[in-house]
Amino acid sequence: MKSLIPGLLLTLIFTCSVIFSTAQHFDGKVEKKDGKTFVNGLPVFTDSDFEAFQSIPELKLPEESKSRNLPESVDNSQLPYFRPIFDQVALECGQASGVAYTFTYEINRLRDLPANVPENQYVTHFVY
């Protein structure tokens, strides 16, 4: 039994070193564009970015907001701003969810308009 322990310990050390050495491997795409650095298309924050973040004022909530109970769920389809359900006819699932349902709901809620009127519904095709 004692002869197995050094072999198991050596195997464990080898396995951990392989795992941790590959975890440090970076194969992201680094680009420089207009004086900014991007990694995989996302900008790398600079010191001036962090200074701008620090200048954003902290949100102060009123006390009544902190103790307010929120409902467990809300069915927005029961509100007049939610357009009637429709069938998709092609490859417009992104536009259907993002524009036809969500944008229509939000803009009609802001304008206090009913969404069951075709004039208050937004399109599912050719949103560009």
C-alpha positions in Angstrom: 0.0 0.0 0.0 2.8 2.4 0.9 4.3 2.0 -2.6 1.1 3.3 -4.2 1.0 6.6 -2.3 4.1 8.2 -4.1 2.7 7.2 -7.5 -0.8 8.6 -6.7 0.7 11.8 -5.4 2.9 12.2 -8.5 -0.2 11.6 -10.7 -2.2 14.1 -8.8 0.6 16.8 -9.0 0.9 16.1 -12.8 -2.8 16.3 -13.4 -3.2 19.6 -11.4 -0.2 21.2 -13.2 -1.7 20.3 -16.6 -5.2 21.7 -15.6 -3.8 24.9 -14.2 -1.4 25.5 -17.0 -4.1 25.2 -19.7 -6.4 27.4 -17.6 -3.9 30.3 -18.1 -3.8 29.9 -21.9 -5.2 32.9 -23.8 -6.2 32.6 -27.4 -8.4 35.7 -27.7 -8.1 38.1 -30.6 -6.5 41.4 -29.7 -7.1 44.4 -32.0 -6.0 48.0 -31.9 -8.5 50.4 -33.5 -8.6 54.2 -33.2 -6.1 54.1 -30.3 -8.3 51.7 -28.3 -7.6 48.0 -27.5 -10.2 45.4 -28.2 -10.2 41.8 -27.0 -12.6 39.5 -28.9 -14.4 42.7 -30.1 -14.9 44.1 -26.6 -13.1 47.3 -25.5 -10.5 47.1 -22.8 -11.2 49.8 -20.1 -8.6 52.5 -19.7 -7.9 54.7 -16.7 -10.0 57.5 -18.2 -12.9 55.1 -18.5 -12.7 54.2 -14.8 -12.6 57.9 -14.0 -15.8 58.4 -16.0 -17.4 55.5 -14.1 -16.4 57.1 -10.8 -18.2 60.3 -11.8 -21.5 58.6 -12.2 -23.6 59.5 -9.2 -24.8 56.8 -6.8 -28.5 56.0 -7.0 -30.3 56.9 -3.8 -33.5 55.0 -3.3 -36.3 56.4 -1.2 -37.1 54.4 1.9 -40.5 53.3 0.7 -38.8 51.7 -2.3 -36.6 49.6 -0.1 -39.5 48.1 1.8 -41.9 47.7 -1.1 -43.1 44.2 -1.9 -43.0 43.2 -5.5 -45.5 40.8 -7.0 -44.3 37.2 -7.6 -45.2 37.5 -11.2 -46.9 39.9 -13.7 -48.8 38.9 -16.8 -48.2 41.7 -19.2 -50.4 40.1 -21.8 -53.4 41.1 -19.7 -52.5 44.8 -20.1 -53.8 46.9 -23.1 -50.2 47.6 -24.3 -49.5 44.0 -25.2 -50.3 43.2 -28.8 -52.4 40.1 -29.7 -50.4 36.9 -30.3 -49.6 36.3 -34.0 -48.1 33.5 -36.1 -44.6 33.9 -37.6 -44.5 33.2 -41.3 -40.7 33.1 -41.9 -37.4 33.7 -40.1 -38.5 36.8 -38.1 -38.3 35.3 -34.6 -35.8 38.0 -33.5 -37.9 40.8 -34.9 -41.1 39.2 -33.5 -39.7 39.1 -29.9 -37.7 42.3 -30.0 -39.9 44.6 -32.0 -43.4 43.2 -32.5 -43.9 42.3 -28.9 -41.3 44.1 -26.7 -41.0 47.4 -28.5 -44.7 47.6 -29.3 -45.5 47.0 -25.6 -43.0 49.6 -24.3 -43.8 52.4 -26.7 -47.6 51.9 -26.2 -47.1 51.8 -22.5 -45.2 55.1 -22.6 -47.8 56.7 -25.0 -50.7 55.0 -23.1 -52.1 53.5 -26.4 -53.8 50.2 -26.8 -51.9 47.6 -28.8 -54.9 45.8 -30.3 -55.2 48.5 -32.9 -53.1 47.8 -36.1 -51.9 51.4 -36.2 -50.2 50.9 -32.8 -48.4 47.6 -33.7 -44.8 47.5 -35.0 -43.6 45.3 -37.8 -41.9 41.9 -37.7 -40.2 42.2 -41.1 -37.7 44.6 -42.6 -37.0 46.5 -39.4 -34.0 48.2 -41.0 
